[in-house]
């Protein structure tokens, strides 16, 4: 049986993990390598590194760090942030990324998904979507959730999958940061629409939210979160134990 | 020295890094002499079977791999590299493989329920058949990372592990000194490293 995946997401700026982290036994809590290793050893099934640097220097620093992470941690790595061209795909894949996540880059150039999937395979292209309810529909937001693109999220996701996106990360802006649970209505709409893996993001506050996610929506493949893992509110090893106790298949 | 075959297919960064993490002297090379000098050979690969097979045969690397395998040198194919060891593949047409493992590569949609997603992607448990030396550090049910849409069929004699995904899919094969893993040991955490370690510890069969 394939297992449900638990994925911590690390935002990296100028080579450091943003958001304060407080873990015992970690010498350098904002080192992406240290933190990635920490999660890897505690059962993370995959890691997502998001480059939120704007400068060229920061970008180069990010790829150096990515190389170090990929030389130390041998689980699947997804990289996102600042992916606008095939050269960006190439840059991060050469440094050890397995999958590349596109968001704004695909909105600016919808051909990017098709071209990347053709060159690197569907399994390599992850379409990340920030969506929010506006006038009774799910809308795609750009620029880290600040700008309404006017596009219908379900249509956008369908188109992305048709163009070759092999996986969808759906981040609900409506539930993000609220810690009241994942956006089951939005996720359900997407899992009914596409047959590629769907990764839920936004809203997890406690382990039970993951249990509810996988019980209510068995077609969701993975749960992604950042701060609840970074702050130790939910510990991955405990989370996976709770999932297993609830009859959900996980890698322990 | 372990040679990783470089024939312009796939991303070798993680494989090289994981071997180096094990302290193994690993060399990435597309040079026949290097493959002949190596104590072991790993054939990686991601992408389409047809293109990859064409690259192996047109460069003459296919003959080198076949000859080295015949000599008894341990050879490990990973993912598409495992599939290339088979007689043939039916991925977009029909393509000839290296013929080191009896059987063919077929779409997994032929054997799994249509409700399951393709590719088979994620962590899945290994179920062993027999006692292959490359799994000597593993235990039944250990998890490894898969990404594939095609599987090894008609290879019952060689199957050393399966994974259940609506059907028992070929997860690993062995024919003497020739080994293949459908999953990615270089992406399977500690379990994957243990498989690579066991492979690197194999003795070359002396004639």
Interface residues (C-beta under 8 A of the other chain):
Chain A: X1 X2 X3 X5 X40 X45 X67 X70 X71 X72 X74 X75 X76 X93 X94 X95 X96 X98 X121 X122 X123 X166 X167 X195 X196 X197 X221 X251
Chain B: X11 X13 X14 X17 X18 X20 X21 X46 X47 X117 X118 X119 X120 X121 X122 X123 X124 X125 X143 X145 X146 X147 X164 X165 X186 X187 X188 X189 X192 X193
